[in-house]
């Protein structure tokens, strides 16, 4: 587990970038200095005891800021969405293990599903034109960050469940013709399992960011268990402290 800080930070910017999807920029210089792509923060929200985990979408070390893009899914994230620029917010960050990007001259495939897309943006930046994003969303109204990825030089391919934007179908339908050297993915477990299988068939490394419900976010409550493959057999690790990013070959992909 990476080191973390309790920080009283300030919200600098807020925008609703799609219905129910919010984009926050938070001033927190020390956390921004330490953060890596793929890590997350635990937000303390008004009226709630348990913090809410939000993936880091962007890191600006020069200006000491972190960017978070999240979807309102319950009372906690709704309360977070009601905070405004100028207001303080308390967070623990950076938490977890991020992406090991390695050689950024490689052809990298980024695969995201829904709210699994934001954690990939910071990871894609160093790859520039060597990156391709294949992202799946429910509909046009849920498509987020397409322009942000394209501004890094990344090619973007979008699929929607209803065909209202991009190609109708699944993320896997977008990548059959692609050649790539490494895969970074975040999204629902069935999608990650399918991408991990494809990467194994192609013989390329694959790193997945797992989505599990968290309570403490630091490995104390043991709530976000995930089955992993080790040298001495299978065991249970935890997404918050052992992940959220794992080598796909170490995950036991149970049906």
Secondary structure as GFF3:
##gff-version 3
##sequence-region A 1 255
A	DSSP	beta_strand	5	18	.	.	.	ID=ss1
A	DSSP	beta_strand	21	27	.	.	.	ID=ss2
A	DSSP	alpha_helix	29	34	.	.	.	ID=ss3
A	DSSP	beta_strand	40	44	.	.	.	ID=ss4
A	DSSP	beta_strand	52	60	.	.	.	ID=ss5
A	DSSP	beta_strand	65	71	.	.	.	ID=ss6
A	DSSP	alpha_helix	75	81	.	.	.	ID=ss7
A	DSSP	beta_strand	88	95	.	.	.	ID=ss8
A	DSSP	beta_strand	108	113	.	.	.	ID=ss9
A	DSSP	three_ten_helix	114	116	.	.	.	ID=ss10
A	DSSP	alpha_helix	118	125	.	.	.	ID=ss11
A	DSSP	three_ten_helix	128	130	.	.	.	ID=ss12
A	DSSP	beta_strand	131	137	.	.	.	ID=ss13
A	DSSP	three_ten_helix	140	142	.	.	.	ID=ss14
A	DSSP	alpha_helix	146	151	.	.	.	ID=ss15
A	DSSP	beta_strand	155	160	.	.	.	ID=ss16
A	DSSP	beta_strand	167	168	.	.	.	ID=ss17
A	DSSP	three_ten_helix	171	174	.	.	.	ID=ss18
A	DSSP	beta_strand	182	186	.	.	.	ID=ss19
A	DSSP	alpha_helix	189	202	.	.	.	ID=ss20
A	DSSP	beta_strand	205	209	.	.	.	ID=ss21
A	DSSP	beta_strand	225	230	.	.	.	ID=ss22
A	DSSP	beta_strand	233	238	.	.	.	ID=ss23
A	DSSP	alpha_helix	239	242	.	.	.	ID=ss24
A	DSSP	beta_strand	245	247	.	.	.	ID=ss25
A	DSSP	three_ten_helix	248	250	.	.	.	ID=ss26
###
